[in-house]
Amino acid sequence: MTSALFVVSEHGYWGEECIEPLETLSDAGVEITVATPSGGPPQLDDRSADPEQVGEDTAERVREVHESDERLNDPIPTARADADDYDAVVFPGGHGTEWDVNQDSDARRLLRDALENGDKALVVCHAVGILAFARDRHGAFVVNGRDVTGFPNEWEADIVDDDDLMPDGRKLPYWVEDEVKTAGGNWDAELEADTSVTVDGDLITARGPASSSAAAETLLSELEE
């Protein structure tokens, strides 16, 4: 059976970016395991379940799955996960990833091993920042020379203030676009398009919430091939 590992933030994942791929792959018969850096349940970014932010239907669906899905409520620690056991590793986004998933050595190991093993990796929105920290076995950034999309500076500027403080008072550690470019990624968030999903070999990246469905379908198509 085809299987996938979801590496989800304990500091705030964006609901749609996790739930859409989770349900799409599950409906297609893919066996899903969820991991978090410490093994504790992932935390939902409340803004991603706010009807005023995402609409009533999305908010209700996200909240329901977050609270009821046994896989999300009983994750394993990333330290105990092995990319060899899965056909794909999925990194949902959300600002929270900047504090835990993207900085977690085991999450970076899982990404590196998935790409080096010829498996698939889907990285969404702010989780794309992990590409600026993950290195291959030779010490080079895994994103160097790869075509990628992700959460753009233009959108980030509408969220943080002049001191890079988010609405909840936390200071944004870094801007994803800047870090990925510095690590050698070929960045294009395709701001003129409604959705943005980029495939470069076994690496799939997606821009943000509105690209979640397209990202899920792209990953499923790649797995079927």
C-alpha positions in Angstrom: 0.0 0.0 0.0 1.2 3.5 -0.8 2.1 5.4 2.3 2.8 9.0 3.3 4.3 10.8 6.4 2.9 14.2 7.3 5.3 16.3 9.4 3.0 18.9 11.1 3.8 21.9 13.3 3.1 22.0 17.0 3.4 25.8 16.9 0.5 26.4 14.4 -0.2 24.6 11.1 -2.5 26.2 8.6 -5.6 24.0 8.5 -6.3 23.8 4.8 -2.7 23.1 3.9 -2.7 20.0 6.0 -6.3 18.8 5.8 -6.7 19.1 2.0 -3.7 16.7 1.2 -4.6 14.5 4.2 -8.1 13.9 3.0 -7.2 13.7 -0.7 -4.5 11.0 -0.1 -6.7 9.2 2.4 -9.6 9.0 -0.1 -7.2 7.6 -2.7 -6.2 4.8 -0.3 -2.9 6.2 0.8 -1.9 5.1 4.4 -1.1 8.2 6.4 1.1 8.6 9.5 1.5 12.0 11.3 4.7 13.1 13.0 5.6 16.2 15.0 9.0 17.3 16.3 8.3 16.3 19.9 5.5 13.8 19.3 2.8 16.0 20.8 -0.4 16.8 19.0 0.0 19.5 16.3 -1.5 22.9 17.0 -4.0 24.4 14.6 -3.4 28.1 13.7 -6.7 29.6 14.9 -6.7 32.0 12.0 -7.0 29.1 9.6 -10.3 28.0 11.3 -11.7 31.5 11.5 -14.8 31.9 9.3 -13.9 35.6 8.7 -10.5 34.5 7.4 -11.3 31.3 5.4 -15.0 31.1 5.1 -17.5 29.1 7.1 -17.3 25.9 5.1 -13.5 25.7 5.3 -13.4 26.7 8.9 -15.9 24.1 10.0 -14.2 21.3 8.0 -10.7 22.2 9.3 -11.8 22.4 12.9 -13.8 19.1 12.6 -10.9 17.1 11.1 -8.3 18.7 13.5 -10.4 17.6 16.5 -11.5 14.2 15.3 -8.7 12.7 13.2 -6.9 10.0 15.2 -3.8 10.4 13.2 -3.5 14.1 14.0 -4.3 13.4 17.6 -1.7 10.6 18.1 1.4 11.6 16.1 4.9 10.0 16.4 8.1 12.1 17.1 10.1 12.9 14.0 13.1 11.3 15.6 11.3 7.9 15.3 10.3 8.4 11.7 12.3 6.9 8.7 11.7 8.2 5.2 12.5 4.7 3.9 9.1 3.6 5.3 7.1 5.9 3.2 6.5 6.8 -0.5 6.1 10.5 0.3 6.8 13.0 3.0 4.4 16.0 3.3 5.2 19.2 5.1 2.1 21.4 5.6 2.6 25.1 6.1 1.7 27.7 8.6 3.8 30.3 10.3 4.3 27.8 13.1 6.7 25.8 11.0 9.2 28.6 11.3 9.6 27.8 15.0 9.7 24.0 14.9 9.5 21.9 11.8 11.8 24.0 9.7 14.4 24.0 12.5 14.0 20.4 13.4 17.1 18.3 12.5 14.9 15.1 12.1 12.4 16.9 9.9 15.3 18.0 7.7 16.7 14.5 7.7 13.3 13.1 6.5 13.2 15.7 3.7 16.8 14.9 2.6 16.3 11.2 2.7 13.0 11.3 0.8 14.7 13.2 -2.0 17.8 11.1 -2.0 15.8 7.9 -2.0 13.7 8.9 -5.0 10.6 9.3 -3.0 8.3 12.3 -3.2 8.3 15.3 -0.9 5.5 17.9 -0.9 6.3 21.2 0.9 3.7 23.8 1.3 3.7 27.6 2.1 5.9 28.6 5.1 7.2 25.0 5.4 9.1 25.7 2.2 11.5 27.5 4.5 12.8 24.1 5.5 14.5 24.0 2.1 16.8 26.9 3.3 18.1 24.8 6.1 18.1 21.2 4.8 21.4 19.9 3.4 22.3 16.8 1.4 24.9 14.3 2.6 27.6 16.4 0.9 26.7 19.6 2.8 25.0 21.4 0.0 21.5 22.9 0.4 18.9 20.5 -1.1 17.2 23.5 -2.7 20.2 24.7 -4.6 19.4 24.9 -8.3 15.8 23.7 -7.9 12.7 25.4 -9.1 10.4 26.2 -6.2 7.4 28.2 -5.1 6.3 29.2 -1.6 4.9 31.9 0.6 6.1 35.2 -1.0 7.5 38.3 0.6 4.7 40.4 -0.9 2.1 38.5 1.2 4.3 38.4 4.3 4.5 42.2 4.2 0.7 42.4 4.6 0.9 40.3 7.8 3.9 41.5 9.9 4.5 45.1 11.1 7.6 47.2 10.5 9.4 45.3 13.3 8.5 41.9 11.8 6.0 41.3 14.6 3.0 39.1 13.8 -0.5 39.9 14.9 0.0 37.6 18.0 3.1 39.5 19.0 5.7 36.9 18.0 8.6 38.1 15.9 8.9 36.4 12.5 12.3 34.6 12.6 12.8 34.9 8.8 11.1 35.5 5.5 10.8 32.3 3.6 11.4 33.8 0.1 14.6 35.5 1.2 16.0 32.4 2.9 15.2 30.0 0.1 16.7 32.3 -2.5 19.9 32.7 -0.4 20.2 28.9 -0.3 20.2 28.8 -4.1 16.5 28.1 -4.9 15.1 29.3 -8.2 12.1 31.1 -6.7 8.8 31.9 -8.6 5.6 32.3 -6.5 3.6 33.0 -9.7 1.8 35.9 -8.1 -0.3 36.5 -11.2 -1.8 33.0 -11.0 -4.6 31.8 -8.7 -2.6 28.7 -7.7 1.1 27.9 -7.7 2.5 24.4 -7.6 6.0 23.6 -8.8 7.4 20.1 -9.6 11.2 19.7 -9.7 12.1 16.1 -9.9 10.8 14.4 -6.7 10.3 17.8 -4.9 6.8 19.4 -5.1 6.3 22.9 -3.6 3.1 24.9 -3.2 2.6 28.6 -2.6 -0.2 28.8 0.1 -3.7 27.8 1.2 -5.4 28.4 -2.2 -2.9 26.0 -3.8 -3.5 23.2 -1.3 -6.0 21.2 -3.5 -3.8 21.5 -6.6 -0.8 20.4 -4.5 -2.6 17.4 -3.2 -3.7 16.3 -6.6 -0.2 16.9 -8.0 1.3 14.7 -5.3 -1.3 12.0 -5.9 -0.6 12.1 -9.6 3.1 11.8 -9.0 2.7 8.8 -6.7 0.5 7.1 -9.2 3.1 7.5 -11.9 
